[in-house]
Amino acid sequence: EKGRRMYNQIQYMKPLVSFVDEDGNYHFECSAFQCYNYFYRFGENARIVAPSSLRDSLLNEYKNAYEAYLKTEEEV
């Protein structure tokens, strides 16, 4: 729900919804670059399902950030 609110509020680089499926999932037709840059800031409030390459890119980015924060905590 928070992801839907964020989508309605954040206008910069916003991809347009192509359709919403019966489960309430939003579908977009946009470049991977636009999708990555827009939804990156949603964190846990959005999930990219396809394409898997974009999903994996975000997963790796979030994982690397998490590990960097763990290292910071160990140094403190």
N, CA, C and O atoms as a Tripos MOL2 file, in Angstrom:
@<TRIPOS>MOLECULE
protein
  304   303    76     0     0
PROTEIN
NO_CHARGES

@<TRIPOS>ATOM
      1 N           0.8210   -1.2030    0.0000 N.3       1 GLU1
      2 CA          0.0000    0.0000    0.0000 C.3       1 GLU1
      3 C           0.8630    1.2640    0.0000 C.2       1 GLU1
      4 O           0.5590    2.2300   -0.7000 O.2       1 GLU1
      5 N           1.9350    1.2500    0.7860 N.am      2 LYS2
      6 CA          2.8050    2.4260    0.8140 C.3       2 LYS2
      7 C           3.4250    2.6580   -0.5670 C.2       2 LYS2
      8 O           3.5860    3.8050   -0.9850 O.2       2 LYS2
      9 N           3.7690    1.5900   -1.2730 N.am      3 GLY3
     10 CA          4.3090    1.7210   -2.6190 C.3       3 GLY3
     11 C           3.3250    2.4020   -3.5650 C.2       3 GLY3
     12 O           3.7240    3.2090   -4.4060 O.2       3 GLY3
     13 N           2.0550    2.0830   -3.4310 N.am      4 ARG4
     14 CA          1.0230    2.7320   -4.2720 C.3       4 ARG4
     15 C           0.9440    4.2190   -3.9620 C.2       4 ARG4
     16 O           0.8240    5.0490   -4.8630 O.2       4 ARG4
     17 N           1.0120    4.5420   -2.6790 N.am      5 ARG5
     18 CA          0.9870    5.9690   -2.2980 C.3       5 ARG5
     19 C           2.2210    6.6880   -2.8460 C.2       5 ARG5
     20 O           2.1280    7.8060   -3.3520 O.2       5 ARG5
     21 N           3.3750    6.0280   -2.7380 N.am      6 MET6
     22 CA          4.6010    6.6380   -3.2590 C.3       6 MET6
     23 C           4.4840    6.8630   -4.7620 C.2       6 MET6
     24 O           4.8780    7.9150   -5.2660 O.2       6 MET6
     25 N           3.9460    5.8840   -5.4740 N.am      7 TYR7
     26 CA          3.7780    6.0180   -6.9220 C.3       7 TYR7
     27 C           2.8830    7.2120   -7.2460 C.2       7 TYR7
     28 O           3.1480    7.9440   -8.1990 O.2       7 TYR7
     29 N           1.8430    7.4090   -6.4740 N.am      8 ASN8
     30 CA          0.9370    8.5380   -6.7200 C.3       8 ASN8
     31 C           1.5780    9.8810   -6.3770 C.2       8 ASN8
     32 O           1.1970   10.9030   -6.9470 O.2       8 ASN8
     33 N           2.5350    9.8980   -5.4650 N.am      9 GLN9
     34 CA          3.1490   11.1460   -5.0130 C.3       9 GLN9
     35 C           4.4000   11.5340   -5.7850 C.2       9 GLN9
     36 O           4.6140   12.7190   -6.0440 O.2       9 GLN9
     37 N           5.2280   10.5700   -6.1580 N.am     10 ILE10
     38 CA          6.5210   10.8780   -6.7800 C.3      10 ILE10
     39 C           6.3380   11.0060   -8.2880 C.2      10 ILE10
     40 O           6.0330   10.0260   -8.9670 O.2      10 ILE10
     41 N           6.5200   12.1950   -8.8000 N.am     11 GLN11
     42 CA          6.2620   12.4570  -10.2100 C.3      11 GLN11
     43 C           7.5180   12.4150  -11.0840 C.2      11 GLN11
     44 O           7.4240   12.1510  -12.2830 O.2      11 GLN11
     45 N           8.6710   12.6690  -10.5080 N.am     12 TYR12
     46 CA          9.9050   12.7560  -11.2860 C.3      12 TYR12
     47 C          10.2560   11.4020  -11.8930 C.2      12 TYR12
     48 O          10.4150   10.4190  -11.1690 O.2      12 TYR12
     49 N          10.3760   11.3490  -13.1980 N.am     13 MET13
     50 CA         10.7140   10.1560  -13.9860 C.3      13 MET13
     51 C           9.6680    9.0470  -13.8530 C.2      13 MET13
     52 O           9.9820    7.8740  -14.0520 O.2      13 MET13
     53 N           8.4500    9.4040  -13.5250 N.am     14 LYS14
     54 CA          7.3880    8.4330  -13.2810 C.3      14 LYS14
     55 C           6.9760    7.7230  -14.5710 C.2      14 LYS14
     56 O           6.5580    8.3760  -15.5270 O.2      14 LYS14
     57 N           7.0890    6.3790  -14.6060 N.am     15 PRO15
     58 CA          6.5820    5.6470  -15.7630 C.3      15 PRO15
     59 C           5.0560    5.5500  -15.6680 C.2      15 PRO15
     60 O           4.4950    5.4840  -14.5740 O.2      15 PRO15
     61 N           4.4060    5.5440  -16.8100 N.am     16 LEU16
     62 CA          2.9500    5.4400  -16.8170 C.3      16 LEU16
     63 C           2.5300    3.9800  -16.7250 C.2      16 LEU16
     64 O           3.1600    3.0990  -17.3110 O.2      16 LEU16
     65 N           1.4710    3.7400  -15.9900 N.am     17 VAL17
     66 CA          0.9360    2.3910  -15.8290 C.3      17 VAL17
     67 C           0.2950    1.9530  -17.1410 C.2      17 VAL17
     68 O          -0.5240    2.6770  -17.7060 O.2      17 VAL17
     69 N           0.6690    0.7630  -17.6270 N.am     18 SER18
     70 CA          0.0360    0.1960  -18.8190 C.3      18 SER18
     71 C          -1.2960   -0.4400  -18.4440 C.2      18 SER18
     72 O          -2.3060   -0.2470  -19.1210 O.2      18 SER18
     73 N          -1.2780   -1.2020  -17.3520 N.am     19 PHE19
     74 CA         -2.5100   -1.7850  -16.8230 C.3      19 PHE19
     75 C          -2.2610   -2.3030  -15.4180 C.2      19 PHE19
     76 O          -1.1210   -2.4910  -14.9950 O.2      19 PHE19
     77 N          -3.3460   -2.5280  -14.7130 N.am     20 VAL20
     78 CA         -3.3060   -3.1180  -13.3850 C.3      20 VAL20
     79 C          -4.0010   -4.4720  -13.4980 C.2      20 VAL20
     80 O          -5.1450   -4.5480  -13.9480 O.2      20 VAL20
     81 N          -3.3170   -5.5370  -13.0920 N.am     21 ASP21
     82 CA         -3.9030   -6.8710  -13.2450 C.3      21 ASP21
     83 C          -4.9130   -7.1630  -12.1370 C.2      21 ASP21
     84 O          -5.1330   -6.3390  -11.2490 O.2      21 ASP21
     85 N          -5.5220   -8.3490  -12.2010 N.am     22 GLU22
     86 CA         -6.5810   -8.7260  -11.2560 C.3      22 GLU22
     87 C          -6.0900   -8.8200   -9.8190 C.2      22 GLU22
     88 O          -6.8970   -8.7660   -8.8910 O.2      22 GLU22
     89 N          -4.7700   -8.9620   -9.6140 N.am     23 ASP23
     90 CA         -4.2010   -8.9990   -8.2680 C.3      23 ASP23
     91 C          -3.8010   -7.6170   -7.7610 C.2      23 ASP23
     92 O          -3.3050   -7.4820   -6.6420 O.2      23 ASP23
     93 N          -4.0150   -6.5960   -8.5810 N.am     24 GLY24
     94 CA         -3.6660   -5.2380   -8.1860 C.3      24 GLY24
     95 C          -2.2330   -4.8560   -8.4850 C.2      24 GLY24
     96 O          -1.7680   -3.8030   -8.0490 O.2      24 GLY24
     97 N          -1.5180   -5.7070   -9.2340 N.am     25 ASN25
     98 CA         -0.1370   -5.4020   -9.6020 C.3      25 ASN25
     99 C          -0.1000   -4.4370  -10.7730 C.2      25 ASN25
    100 O          -0.8500   -4.5800  -11.7390 O.2      25 ASN25
    101 N           0.7800   -3.4580  -10.6750 N.am     26 TYR26
    102 CA          0.9380   -2.4790  -11.7470 C.3      26 TYR26
    103 C           1.9010   -3.0350  -12.7920 C.2      26 TYR26
    104 O           2.9000   -3.6720  -12.4590 O.2      26 TYR26
    105 N           1.5830   -2.7840  -14.0570 N.am     27 HIS27
    106 CA          2.4430   -3.1960  -15.1690 C.3      27 HIS27
    107 C           2.8400   -1.9380  -15.9450 C.2      27 HIS27
    108 O           2.0250   -1.0390  -16.1550 O.2      27 HIS27
    109 N           4.1050   -1.8930  -16.3650 N.am     28 PHE28
    110 CA          4.6400   -0.7210  -17.0410 C.3      28 PHE28
    111 C           5.3280   -1.1330  -18.3340 C.2      28 PHE28
    112 O           5.8820   -2.2270  -18.4330 O.2      28 PHE28
    113 N           5.2870   -0.2620  -19.3060 N.am     29 GLU29
    114 CA          6.0900   -0.4070  -20.5140 C.3      29 GLU29
    115 C           6.9880    0.8140  -20.5690 C.2      29 GLU29
    116 O           6.5840    1.8910  -21.0060 O.2      29 GLU29
    117 N           8.2220    0.6150  -20.1120 N.am     30 CYS30
    118 CA          9.1960    1.7010  -20.0810 C.3      30 CYS30
    119 C          10.5810    1.0780  -20.1640 C.2      30 CYS30
    120 O          10.7270   -0.1430  -20.1090 O.2      30 CYS30
    121 N          11.5750    1.9110  -20.2950 N.am     31 SER31
    122 CA         12.9380    1.3850  -20.3590 C.3      31 SER31
    123 C          13.3670    0.8750  -18.9850 C.2      31 SER31
    124 O          12.8620    1.3180  -17.9540 O.2      31 SER31
    125 N          14.3020   -0.0550  -18.9960 N.am     32 ALA32
    126 CA         14.8490   -0.5660  -17.7430 C.3      32 ALA32
    127 C          15.5020    0.5690  -16.9620 C.2      32 ALA32
    128 O          15.4310    0.5990  -15.7330 O.2      32 ALA32
    129 N          16.1310    1.4930  -17.6630 N.am     33 PHE33
    130 CA         16.7850    2.6410  -17.0160 C.3      33 PHE33
    131 C          15.7650    3.4690  -16.2410 C.2      33 PHE33
    132 O          15.9990    3.8170  -15.0840 O.2      33 PHE33
    133 N          14.6370    3.7850  -16.8700 N.am     34 GLN34
    134 CA         13.6080    4.5710  -16.2040 C.3      34 GLN34
    135 C          13.0420    3.8080  -15.0150 C.2      34 GLN34
    136 O          12.8640    4.3760  -13.9370 O.2      34 GLN34
    137 N          12.7660    2.5550  -15.2020 N.am     35 CYS35
    138 CA         12.2040    1.7320  -14.1350 C.3      35 CYS35
    139 C          13.1640    1.6500  -12.9480 C.2      35 CYS35
    140 O          12.7540    1.8280  -11.8010 O.2      35 CYS35
    141 N          14.4210    1.3850  -13.2210 N.am     36 TYR36
    142 CA         15.4300    1.2710  -12.1670 C.3      36 TYR36
    143 C          15.5330    2.5840  -11.3920 C.2      36 TYR36
    144 O          15.4710    2.5880  -10.1630 O.2      36 TYR36
    145 N          15.6870    3.6760  -12.0980 N.am     37 ASN37
    146 CA         15.8660    4.9680  -11.4330 C.3      37 ASN37
    147 C          14.6370    5.4180  -10.6640 C.2      37 ASN37
    148 O          14.7570    6.0680   -9.6250 O.2      37 ASN37
    149 N          13.4690    5.0810  -11.1600 N.am     38 TYR38
    150 CA         12.2550    5.4950  -10.4660 C.3      38 TYR38
    151 C          11.9930    4.6200   -9.2360 C.2      38 TYR38
    152 O          11.7730    5.1430   -8.1440 O.2      38 TYR38
    153 N          12.0150    3.3140   -9.4040 N.am     39 PHE39
    154 CA         11.6100    2.4170   -8.3250 C.3      39 PHE39
    155 C          12.7140    2.1170   -7.3200 C.2      39 PHE39
    156 O          12.4360    1.5550   -6.2610 O.2      39 PHE39
    157 N          13.9450    2.4720   -7.6210 N.am     40 TYR40
    158 CA         15.0520    2.2510   -6.6910 C.3      40 TYR40
    159 C          14.7320    2.8390   -5.3210 C.2      40 TYR40
    160 O          14.9910    2.2070   -4.2970 O.2      40 TYR40
    161 N          14.1880    4.0090   -5.3000 N.am     41 ARG41
    162 CA         13.9250    4.7070   -4.0320 C.3      41 ARG41
    163 C          12.7500    4.1120   -3.2450 C.2      41 ARG41
    164 O          12.5240    4.5060   -2.1010 O.2      41 ARG41
    165 N          12.0110    3.1860   -3.8270 N.am     42 PHE42
    166 CA         10.8740    2.5890   -3.1400 C.3      42 PHE42
    167 C          11.3090    1.5350   -2.1190 C.2      42 PHE42
    168 O          10.5540    1.2090   -1.2020 O.2      42 PHE42
    169 N          12.5110    1.0100   -2.2760 N.am     43 GLY43
    170 CA         13.0060   -0.0020   -1.3400 C.3      43 GLY43
    171 C          12.0520   -1.1650   -1.1930 C.2      43 GLY43
    172 O          11.6450   -1.7820   -2.1770 O.2      43 GLY43
    173 N          11.6990   -1.4590    0.0460 N.am     44 GLU44
    174 CA         10.8320   -2.6010    0.3230 C.3      44 GLU44
    175 C           9.3810   -2.3800   -0.0850 C.2      44 GLU44
    176 O           8.5720   -3.3040    0.0090 O.2      44 GLU44
    177 N           9.0400   -1.1950   -0.5290 N.am     45 ASN45
    178 CA          7.6570   -0.8620   -0.8430 C.3      45 ASN45
    179 C           7.2670   -1.1240   -2.2890 C.2      45 ASN45
    180 O           6.1500   -0.8090   -2.6990 O.2      45 ASN45
    181 N           8.1720   -1.6930   -3.0580 N.am     46 ALA46
    182 CA          7.8560   -2.0920   -4.4340 C.3      46 ALA46
    183 C           8.7240   -3.2890   -4.7840 C.2      46 ALA46
    184 O           9.8140   -3.4650   -4.2390 O.2      46 ALA46
    185 N           8.2310   -4.0960   -5.6890 N.am     47 ARG47
    186 CA          8.9830   -5.2690   -6.1180 C.3      47 ARG47
    187 C           8.8690   -5.3890   -7.6290 C.2      47 ARG47
    188 O           7.7690   -5.4610   -8.1770 O.2      47 ARG47
    189 N          10.0030   -5.4090   -8.2870 N.am     48 ILE48
    190 CA         10.0310   -5.6230   -9.7360 C.3      48 ILE48
    191 C          10.0640   -7.1260   -9.9680 C.2      48 ILE48
    192 O          10.9290   -7.8320   -9.4490 O.2      48 ILE48
    193 N           9.1230   -7.5930  -10.7430 N.am     49 VAL49
    194 CA          9.0150   -9.0220  -11.0060 C.3      49 VAL49
    195 C           9.7030   -9.3810  -12.3180 C.2      49 VAL49
    196 O          10.3740  -10.4090  -12.4110 O.2      49 VAL49
    197 N           9.5380   -8.5500  -13.3110 N.am     50 ALA50
    198 CA         10.1210   -8.8120  -14.6340 C.3      50 ALA50
    199 C          10.5330   -7.4810  -15.2460 C.2      50 ALA50
    200 O           9.8870   -6.4650  -14.9920 O.2      50 ALA50
    201 N          11.5590   -7.4660  -16.0200 N.am     51 PRO51
    202 CA         12.4280   -8.5770  -16.3850 C.3      51 PRO51
    203 C          13.3250   -8.9790  -15.2170 C.2      51 PRO51
    204 O          13.6630   -8.1630  -14.3600 O.2      51 PRO51
    205 N          13.6960  -10.2390  -15.2070 N.am     52 SER52
    206 CA         14.4990  -10.7610  -14.1010 C.3      52 SER52
    207 C          15.8540  -10.0730  -14.0040 C.2      52 SER52
    208 O          16.4030   -9.9490  -12.9090 O.2      52 SER52
    209 N          16.4040   -9.6240  -15.1310 N.am     53 SER53
    210 CA         17.7010   -8.9430  -15.0910 C.3      53 SER53
    211 C          17.6080   -7.6370  -14.2980 C.2      53 SER53
    212 O          18.5350   -7.2850  -13.5690 O.2      53 SER53
    213 N          16.5060   -6.9300  -14.4370 N.am     54 LEU54
    214 CA         16.3170   -5.6890  -13.6870 C.3      54 LEU54
    215 C          16.0660   -5.9940  -12.2170 C.2      54 LEU54
    216 O          16.5930   -5.3100  -11.3390 O.2      54 LEU54
    217 N          15.2720   -7.0090  -11.9490 N.am     55 ARG55
    218 CA         15.0240   -7.4290  -10.5720 C.3      55 ARG55
    219 C          16.3420   -7.8040   -9.8940 C.2      55 ARG55
    220 O          16.5870   -7.4150   -8.7520 O.2      55 ARG55
    221 N          17.1900   -8.5580  -10.5960 N.am     56 ASP56
    222 CA         18.4720   -8.9800  -10.0360 C.3      56 ASP56
    223 C          19.4150   -7.7990   -9.8150 C.2      56 ASP56
    224 O          20.1780   -7.7870   -8.8490 O.2      56 ASP56
    225 N          19.3670   -6.8120  -10.7020 N.am     57 SER57
    226 CA         20.2020   -5.6160  -10.5260 C.3      57 SER57
    227 C          19.8290   -4.8820   -9.2480 C.2      57 SER57
    228 O          20.7020   -4.4780   -8.4800 O.2      57 SER57
    229 N          18.5380   -4.7120   -9.0230 N.am     58 LEU58
    230 CA         18.0890   -4.0420   -7.8030 C.3      58 LEU58
    231 C          18.4210   -4.8790   -6.5710 C.2      58 LEU58
    232 O          18.8470   -4.3430   -5.5490 O.2      58 LEU58
    233 N          18.2280   -6.1740   -6.6680 N.am     59 LEU59
    234 CA         18.5580   -7.0560   -5.5490 C.3      59 LEU59
    235 C          20.0270   -6.9190   -5.1710 C.2      59 LEU59
    236 O          20.3520   -6.7960   -3.9910 O.2      59 LEU59
    237 N          20.9040   -6.9400   -6.1450 N.am     60 ASN60
    238 CA         22.3430   -6.8150   -5.8770 C.3      60 ASN60
    239 C          22.6810   -5.4510   -5.2910 C.2      60 ASN60
    240 O          23.5140   -5.3520   -4.3910 O.2      60 ASN60
    241 N          22.0460   -4.4110   -5.7900 N.am     61 GLU61
    242 CA         22.3010   -3.0600   -5.2790 C.3      61 GLU61
    243 C          21.8820   -2.9520   -3.8140 C.2      61 GLU61
    244 O          22.6310   -2.4290   -2.9890 O.2      61 GLU61
    245 N          20.6910   -3.4450   -3.4920 N.am     62 TYR62
    246 CA         20.2100   -3.4090   -2.1120 C.3      62 TYR62
    247 C          21.0880   -4.2870   -1.2030 C.2      62 TYR62
    248 O          21.3890   -3.9130   -0.0700 O.2      62 TYR62
    249 N          21.4850   -5.4350   -1.7090 N.am     63 LYS63
    250 CA         22.3410   -6.3360   -0.9330 C.3      63 LYS63
    251 C          23.6820   -5.6730   -0.6200 C.2      63 LYS63
    252 O          24.1610   -5.7460    0.5120 O.2      63 LYS63
    253 N          24.2870   -5.0290   -1.6140 N.am     64 ASN64
    254 CA         25.5610   -4.3380   -1.4010 C.3      64 ASN64
    255 C          25.4120   -3.2020   -0.3980 C.2      64 ASN64
    256 O          26.2970   -2.9800    0.4280 O.2      64 ASN64
    257 N          24.2960   -2.4830   -0.4660 N.am     65 ALA65
    258 CA         24.0680   -1.3980    0.4970 C.3      65 ALA65
    259 C          23.9140   -1.9690    1.9020 C.2      65 ALA65
    260 O          24.4690   -1.4250    2.8570 O.2      65 ALA65
    261 N          23.1750   -3.0440    2.0330 N.am     66 TYR66
    262 CA         22.9910   -3.6930    3.3310 C.3      66 TYR66
    263 C          24.3320   -4.1210    3.9180 C.2      66 TYR66
    264 O          24.6100   -3.8830    5.0940 O.2      66 TYR66
    265 N          25.1510   -4.7470    3.0960 N.am     67 GLU67
    266 CA         26.4660   -5.1990    3.5610 C.3      67 GLU67
    267 C          27.3590   -4.0280    3.9400 C.2      67 GLU67
    268 O          28.1400   -4.1320    4.8860 O.2      67 GLU67
    269 N          27.2600   -2.9250    3.2270 N.am     68 ALA68
    270 CA         28.0480   -1.7380    3.5700 C.3      68 ALA68
    271 C          27.6300   -1.1930    4.9260 C.2      68 ALA68
    272 O          28.4800   -0.7600    5.7050 O.2      68 ALA68
    273 N          26.3350   -1.2070    5.2200 N.am     69 TYR69
    274 CA         25.8660   -0.7420    6.5160 C.3      69 TYR69
    275 C          26.3020   -1.6880    7.6260 C.2      69 TYR69
    276 O          26.6060   -1.2370    8.7300 O.2      69 TYR69
    277 N          26.3380   -2.9690    7.3620 N.am     70 LEU70
    278 CA         26.8190   -3.9220    8.3680 C.3      70 LEU70
    279 C          28.2720   -3.6460    8.7080 C.2      70 LEU70
    280 O          28.6590   -3.6710    9.8770 O.2      70 LEU70
    281 N          29.0690   -3.3850    7.6930 N.am     71 LYS71
    282 CA         30.4980   -3.0690    7.9210 C.3      71 LYS71
    283 C          30.6360   -1.8160    8.7610 C.2      71 LYS71
    284 O          31.4950   -1.7440    9.6400 O.2      71 LYS71
    285 N          29.8000   -0.8360    8.4960 N.am     72 THR72
    286 CA         29.8450    0.4190    9.2490 C.3      72 THR72
    287 C          29.5310    0.1590   10.7030 C.2      72 THR72
    288 O          30.1830    0.7240   11.5810 O.2      72 THR72
    289 N          28.5400   -0.6900   10.9860 N.am     73 GLU73
    290 CA         28.1910   -0.9940   12.3740 C.3      73 GLU73
    291 C          29.3280   -1.7140   13.0940 C.2      73 GLU73
    292 O          29.5510   -1.4860   14.2840 O.2      73 GLU73
    293 N          30.0450   -2.5770   12.3830 N.am     74 GLU74
    294 CA         31.1530   -3.3040   12.9860 C.3      74 GLU74
    295 C          32.3040   -2.3720   13.3350 C.2      74 GLU74
    296 O          33.0420   -2.6260   14.2870 O.2      74 GLU74
    297 N          32.4630   -1.3040   12.5770 N.am     75 GLU75
    298 CA         33.5590   -0.3730   12.7940 C.3      75 GLU75
    299 C          33.2840    0.5770   13.9550 C.2      75 GLU75
    300 O          34.2170    1.1480   14.5200 O.2      75 GLU75
    301 N          32.0260    0.7510   14.3140 N.am     76 VAL76
    302 CA         31.6560    1.7100   15.3470 C.3      76 VAL76
    303 C          31.9740    1.2220   16.7130 C.2      76 VAL76
    304 O          31.7190    1.9210   17.6930 O.2      76 VAL76
@<TRIPOS>BOND
     1     1     2 1
     2     2     3 1
     3     3     4 2
     4     3     5 am
     5     5     6 1
     6     6     7 1
     7     7     8 2
     8     7     9 am
     9     9    10 1
    10    10    11 1
    11    11    12 2
    12    11    13 am
    13    13    14 1
    14    14    15 1
    15    15    16 2
    16    15    17 am
    17    17    18 1
    18    18    19 1
    19    19    20 2
    20    19    21 am
    21    21    22 1
    22    22    23 1
    23    23    24 2
    24    23    25 am
    25    25    26 1
    26    26    27 1
    27    27    28 2
    28    27    29 am
    29    29    30 1
    30    30    31 1
    31    31    32 2
    32    31    33 am
    33    33    34 1
    34    34    35 1
    35    35    36 2
    36    35    37 am
    37    37    38 1
    38    38    39 1
    39    39    40 2
    40    39    41 am
    41    41    42 1
    42    42    43 1
    43    43    44 2
    44    43    45 am
    45    45    46 1
    46    46    47 1
    47    47    48 2
    48    47    49 am
    49    49    50 1
    50    50    51 1
    51    51    52 2
    52    51    53 am
    53    53    54 1
    54    54    55 1
    55    55    56 2
    56    55    57 am
    57    57    58 1
    58    58    59 1
    59    59    60 2
    60    59    61 am
    61    61    62 1
    62    62    63 1
    63    63    64 2
    64    63    65 am
    65    65    66 1
    66    66    67 1
    67    67    68 2
    68    67    69 am
    69    69    70 1
    70    70    71 1
    71    71    72 2
    72    71    73 am
    73    73    74 1
    74    74    75 1
    75    75    76 2
    76    75    77 am
    77    77    78 1
    78    78    79 1
    79    79    80 2
    80    79    81 am
    81    81    82 1
    82    82    83 1
    83    83    84 2
    84    83    85 am
    85    85    86 1
    86    86    87 1
    87    87    88 2
    88    87    89 am
    89    89    90 1
    90    90    91 1
    91    91    92 2
    92    91    93 am
    93    93    94 1
    94    94    95 1
    95    95    96 2
    96    95    97 am
    97    97    98 1
    98    98    99 1
    99    99   100 2
   100    99   101 am
   101   101   102 1
   102   102   103 1
   103   103   104 2
   104   103   105 am
   105   105   106 1
   106   106   107 1
   107   107   108 2
   108   107   109 am
   109   109   110 1
   110   110   111 1
   111   111   112 2
   112   111   113 am
   113   113   114 1
   114   114   115 1
   115   115   116 2
   116   115   117 am
   117   117   118 1
   118   118   119 1
   119   119   120 2
   120   119   121 am
   121   121   122 1
   122   122   123 1
   123   123   124 2
   124   123   125 am
   125   125   126 1
   126   126   127 1
   127   127   128 2
   128   127   129 am
   129   129   130 1
   130   130   131 1
   131   131   132 2
   132   131   133 am
   133   133   134 1
   134   134   135 1
   135   135   136 2
   136   135   137 am
   137   137   138 1
   138   138   139 1
   139   139   140 2
   140   139   141 am
   141   141   142 1
   142   142   143 1
   143   143   144 2
   144   143   145 am
   145   145   146 1
   146   146   147 1
   147   147   148 2
   148   147   149 am
   149   149   150 1
   150   150   151 1
   151   151   152 2
   152   151   153 am
   153   153   154 1
   154   154   155 1
   155   155   156 2
   156   155   157 am
   157   157   158 1
   158   158   159 1
   159   159   160 2
   160   159   161 am
   161   161   162 1
   162   162   163 1
   163   163   164 2
   164   163   165 am
   165   165   166 1
   166   166   167 1
   167   167   168 2
   168   167   169 am
   169   169   170 1
   170   170   171 1
   171   171   172 2
   172   171   173 am
   173   173   174 1
   174   174   175 1
   175   175   176 2
   176   175   177 am
   177   177   178 1
   178   178   179 1
   179   179   180 2
   180   179   181 am
   181   181   182 1
   182   182   183 1
   183   183   184 2
   184   183   185 am
   185   185   186 1
   186   186   187 1
   187   187   188 2
   188   187   189 am
   189   189   190 1
   190   190   191 1
   191   191   192 2
   192   191   193 am
   193   193   194 1
   194   194   195 1
   195   195   196 2
   196   195   197 am
   197   197   198 1
   198   198   199 1
   199   199   200 2
   200   199   201 am
   201   201   202 1
   202   202   203 1
   203   203   204 2
   204   203   205 am
   205   205   206 1
   206   206   207 1
   207   207   208 2
   208   207   209 am
   209   209   210 1
   210   210   211 1
   211   211   212 2
   212   211   213 am
   213   213   214 1
   214   214   215 1
   215   215   216 2
   216   215   217 am
   217   217   218 1
   218   218   219 1
   219   219   220 2
   220   219   221 am
   221   221   222 1
   222   222   223 1
   223   223   224 2
   224   223   225 am
   225   225   226 1
   226   226   227 1
   227   227   228 2
   228   227   229 am
   229   229   230 1
   230   230   231 1
   231   231   232 2
   232   231   233 am
   233   233   234 1
   234   234   235 1
   235   235   236 2
   236   235   237 am
   237   237   238 1
   238   238   239 1
   239   239   240 2
   240   239   241 am
   241   241   242 1
   242   242   243 1
   243   243   244 2
   244   243   245 am
   245   245   246 1
   246   246   247 1
   247   247   248 2
   248   247   249 am
   249   249   250 1
   250   250   251 1
   251   251   252 2
   252   251   253 am
   253   253   254 1
   254   254   255 1
   255   255   256 2
   256   255   257 am
   257   257   258 1
   258   258   259 1
   259   259   260 2
   260   259   261 am
   261   261   262 1
   262   262   263 1
   263   263   264 2
   264   263   265 am
   265   265   266 1
   266   266   267 1
   267   267   268 2
   268   267   269 am
   269   269   270 1
   270   270   271 1
   271   271   272 2
   272   271   273 am
   273   273   274 1
   274   274   275 1
   275   275   276 2
   276   275   277 am
   277   277   278 1
   278   278   279 1
   279   279   280 2
   280   279   281 am
   281   281   282 1
   282   282   283 1
   283   283   284 2
   284   283   285 am
   285   285   286 1
   286   286   287 1
   287   287   288 2
   288   287   289 am
   289   289   290 1
   290   290   291 1
   291   291   292 2
   292   291   293 am
   293   293   294 1
   294   294   295 1
   295   295   296 2
   296   295   297 am
   297   297   298 1
   298   298   299 1
   299   299   300 2
   300   299   301 am
   301   301   302 1
   302   302   303 1
   303   303   304 2
@<TRIPOS>SUBSTRUCTURE
     1 GLU1         2 RESIDUE 1 A GLU
     2 LYS2         6 RESIDUE 1 A LYS
     3 GLY3        10 RESIDUE 1 A GLY
     4 ARG4        14 RESIDUE 1 A ARG
     5 ARG5        18 RESIDUE 1 A ARG
     6 MET6        22 RESIDUE 1 A MET
     7 TYR7        26 RESIDUE 1 A TYR
     8 ASN8        30 RESIDUE 1 A ASN
     9 GLN9        34 RESIDUE 1 A GLN
    10 ILE10       38 RESIDUE 1 A ILE
    11 GLN11       42 RESIDUE 1 A GLN
    12 TYR12       46 RESIDUE 1 A TYR
    13 MET13       50 RESIDUE 1 A MET
    14 LYS14       54 RESIDUE 1 A LYS
    15 PRO15       58 RESIDUE 1 A PRO
    16 LEU16       62 RESIDUE 1 A LEU
    17 VAL17       66 RESIDUE 1 A VAL
    18 SER18       70 RESIDUE 1 A SER
    19 PHE19       74 RESIDUE 1 A PHE
    20 VAL20       78 RESIDUE 1 A VAL
    21 ASP21       82 RESIDUE 1 A ASP
    22 GLU22       86 RESIDUE 1 A GLU
    23 ASP23       90 RESIDUE 1 A ASP
    24 GLY24       94 RESIDUE 1 A GLY
    25 ASN25       98 RESIDUE 1 A ASN
    26 TYR26      102 RESIDUE 1 A TYR
    27 HIS27      106 RESIDUE 1 A HIS
    28 PHE28      110 RESIDUE 1 A PHE
    29 GLU29      114 RESIDUE 1 A GLU
    30 CYS30      118 RESIDUE 1 A CYS
    31 SER31      122 RESIDUE 1 A SER
    32 ALA32      126 RESIDUE 1 A ALA
    33 PHE33      130 RESIDUE 1 A PHE
    34 GLN34      134 RESIDUE 1 A GLN
    35 CYS35      138 RESIDUE 1 A CYS
    36 TYR36      142 RESIDUE 1 A TYR
    37 ASN37      146 RESIDUE 1 A ASN
    38 TYR38      150 RESIDUE 1 A TYR
    39 PHE39      154 RESIDUE 1 A PHE
    40 TYR40      158 RESIDUE 1 A TYR
    41 ARG41      162 RESIDUE 1 A ARG
    42 PHE42      166 RESIDUE 1 A PHE
    43 GLY43      170 RESIDUE 1 A GLY
    44 GLU44      174 RESIDUE 1 A GLU
    45 ASN45      178 RESIDUE 1 A ASN
    46 ALA46      182 RESIDUE 1 A ALA
    47 ARG47      186 RESIDUE 1 A ARG
    48 ILE48      190 RESIDUE 1 A ILE
    49 VAL49      194 RESIDUE 1 A VAL
    50 ALA50      198 RESIDUE 1 A ALA
    51 PRO51      202 RESIDUE 1 A PRO
    52 SER52      206 RESIDUE 1 A SER
    53 SER53      210 RESIDUE 1 A SER
    54 LEU54      214 RESIDUE 1 A LEU
    55 ARG55      218 RESIDUE 1 A ARG
    56 ASP56      222 RESIDUE 1 A ASP
    57 SER57      226 RESIDUE 1 A SER
    58 LEU58      230 RESIDUE 1 A LEU
    59 LEU59      234 RESIDUE 1 A LEU
    60 ASN60      238 RESIDUE 1 A ASN
    61 GLU61      242 RESIDUE 1 A GLU
    62 TYR62      246 RESIDUE 1 A TYR
    63 LYS63      250 RESIDUE 1 A LYS
    64 ASN64      254 RESIDUE 1 A ASN
    65 ALA65      258 RESIDUE 1 A ALA
    66 TYR66      262 RESIDUE 1 A TYR
    67 GLU67      266 RESIDUE 1 A GLU
    68 ALA68      270 RESIDUE 1 A ALA
    69 TYR69      274 RESIDUE 1 A TYR
    70 LEU70      278 RESIDUE 1 A LEU
    71 LYS71      282 RESIDUE 1 A LYS
    72 THR72      286 RESIDUE 1 A THR
    73 GLU73      290 RESIDUE 1 A GLU
    74 GLU74      294 RESIDUE 1 A GLU
    75 GLU75      298 RESIDUE 1 A GLU
    76 VAL76      302 RESIDUE 1 A VAL
